[in-house]
Amino acid sequence: MSTLLRSAASEALFRLTAQHGLSFRGDQQAVVEHVIFGARSTFYLAPCGAGKSLLLSVLAGWTRRILVVVTPTNALAASHCTA
């Protein structure tokens, strides 16, 4: 990654956290950094409630690339019905 792009990525991460008050939990920041600093692909496996939707929203706005999310909707629905 070029120095200019790395600087822009650092600035974007700063704006998300400092200026917009966004705080990351667990591995969220590592995933965001991995993607905005130039990773072509990333795999993130996390349980329900770990903030995957936040990552999807942040990264979709930053990368302007296609993001693929695989979610076990049937398993999630079943766990909510039995709880």
N, C-alpha and C positions, 0 to 999 in steps of 0.2 A: 504494500500500500504506500502511495506517495506521501510525503510529508504534509502536503496541502490537504489531502483527504483525511489523514490521521488527525490533523488539527481541526478540521470540520467535524469529525466524529467526536472528538473530545469536547468541542464546544456544544454539540447537540446533547451529549450526556450531561454536561454541566447545566444546560438550560432545563432539562427534564427534572433534575434533582434539586438544584438550588433555586432556580427562578420560578418553577412551577410547583414546587413542594412535593414532587413525587418521591416516594421512598420505596425501595425494593426490599423484598423479603427473601431469605434463603439464597438460592442460586440465581434469582432473577437478574441481578445486575451483571453477573458473569455471562449469562446468556445474551443479554443486550450488548455488552461490550464485545463479545465474540462475533456477533453479527455486524454491528456497526463498524468494527475495525476490519471488516473485509472477508469474513468467512463466507464461502459459497454455499455451504449447507451446515445445518445444525440440527441435532436431535435432542429434545428435552422431554424427559419422562417425569411427570409429577402427579401426585395424588389430587383428588378433588379439593378445591379450596386453596391450592398453592399459588394461584395467581396467573394461570396460563392465559386467561383472557386479557389481562393487562399487558403481558408480553406480546400477544398477537396485535393488540391495538398500537402499542408503541412501535413495534417493528414494521408493521404495515405502513405506518406514516413515514417512517425513516427510510426504508429500503426502496419503496416504490417497485417492489418485485412481487412475484406471485408467492404467496405463503400457503403451505398445505398443512392443515391441522387434522389429525386423526383423533377422534374422540369416541369412547365406548358409550354411545348414547343409550343403548339398550341396557347395559349393565348399570349405568348411572340411574336411569329411571327405575330399574328394579330395586336398587339399594334404597332409593327414596320411598318407594312404596312399602317396603318391609320395615323401614325404620320407625 
